[in-house]
């Protein structure tokens, strides 16, 4: 039971930090996520909300990486399986999978299905690495942490402006 309480406390803390960041009341922080076996960083202010992945409604004639539509408290969200979008296997639909509502700040209902959350990260704990020119603009920036692990930084605004990401139809 203590574990559930701890998870609930963490989710409440994270929800508070997300709310602060969305309203400009927080110092710069990043949210760590895992997709396609890679660690990614997202500006906390770009992570509108994190929810456990609910059942998704399939949408016919869409690309394989488009996971479907989710109803999040009455709001329909277009869900992209971020692992599959990156060219990997689909994110497992298990207890660790989460939806990250990335479009809220930009007036969009875009949501990413990610394998798991890696917690809050401080930018001061990372060192910028050379950009990955092979990646689209939204995923070029890279950092390493104090243990030498490589992280990619997701530019949510650039992702939402990417024609490939926004074109879900086949």
N, C-alpha and C positions, 0 to 999 in steps of 0.2 A: 504494500500500500504506500510505503514511503516513496517508492519509485514514481508512482502516479502523481503524488503530490509534488515531487521535484520537477517532473515534466510540466505539470500544470503551472508551477511557479515560473519555470523558464519561459513557457509560452506567454504568460502574462507580462513578464519582464520584456520579452522581445516585442510583444504587441505595443507596449508603452514606448519603447525605443523607436519602433517604426512610426508611431504616431508623432513623436517628437520630431523625427527627421522629416516627415512629410510637411510639418508646419514650420520647419526651419529653426527649431529650438535645440538642435543637437550639434555637437562637434562632428566632424567627418568620421564616419564609421562605414565599414563594409560588412556585407553578409556573405558568408561562405556557403557555396552549394556544390554538389557533386553531380556531374552529368557526363555520360560517356566515359566514365572512369577518370575524368579530369576534375581538378579543383578549379572552381571559378569564384570570382569576387564580383559582387554587385553593390553599387552605392546603396546605402541603407535608405536614402530618400527615394530611390527607384523601386524598392521592394514594397509595393503597396500593402500587401498582406500575405501571410503564409497560412495555408489551411491543409489539413490532411486531405489526400486525394479522394473525392467522392466518386460514386459511379459516374461514368461519362456516357453521354448519348452519342452514338456513332453518327457520322455525317457521310453519306455516300458521295462518291466521285471527288474525293479529296486526296491529297498526297499522303503517302504512307506515314509521314511524321506528324500529320495532324491527328491528335488523339481523340478529339471530339469536343462536345459542348458540356460544360459543367454548370450546374445551378448552385451558385454560392450565395446563400441567403437572399434568393429571389433575383439575383443578377446573373444573366447568362454570360459565361466566360468562354472564349475560344481558346482551347488548350492545345499547345504544341508540345509534343514529346521532345524535349531539348536534346536528349541523347540521340534519338533517331534523326533529328534535324542536323545534328553534327556529323551524321554519317555512320553512327554506331548502332548497336542493338537498342531496342526500345527499353525505356526505363522499366525496371520491375515494378509491378503493382503490388507492393507489400506495405507493411506498417511504416517503413521509413520514407516512402514516396510522399512528396509534398507538391502542392500547387503554389507557385509564386506568382501573384498577380502583379505583373510588371507594367501594365498599361494604365493604371489608375491615374498616375501623375500626368500622363499624356492624353487623357481623354479617350482611352481605348480599353476594350475588354480583352486584351491579350494576356494570356497566362501561360507560364511554363510549367510542365511536369518535370520535376527533377528527382533524381534517385534518392537524395537525402540532403538534409541541411548540415552544414559544418560549423555553424555558430557565427557569432559576431567577431569581427576582426578589426584590429586597429591599423590604420595605414602606416603608422610609425614602425610597425613590426615587419615591414616589407621593404625590399629593395627592388627598384625598377630594373627590368632586364631589357635587352634589345627587343624591339617589336618583331612580331612574326608576320612578315610581308605576305606569306602564303595564305593567311586568314583574311576574311572580309574585314572591313573597317571596324565592325562592331566587336571583333574578337582579337585584334592585333596586340593590344597592350598586355604585357606579361610582367609578373613580379615573382620574386622568390622570398620565402619566409626565412626565419632564423635557423630552421633545420635544413635549408637548402631545397625544399620542395617548391616546384614550379606551379604557379597559379596564373590563370588567364583572367583578365578583367573584362566583364561584359559591359559594353556601352549600350544601354537599353534604348536610348534615343536613336542611335544609329541602327540598331536591330529593327526597331519599329518602322524605320524609314527604308529598310531593305526590301526591295521588290520581291525577292524570292521568299522571304519570310511572310510577307503579307499576301502572297498569291497561293492560297491553299488548294485551289482547284486543279484537277488534272486535265 
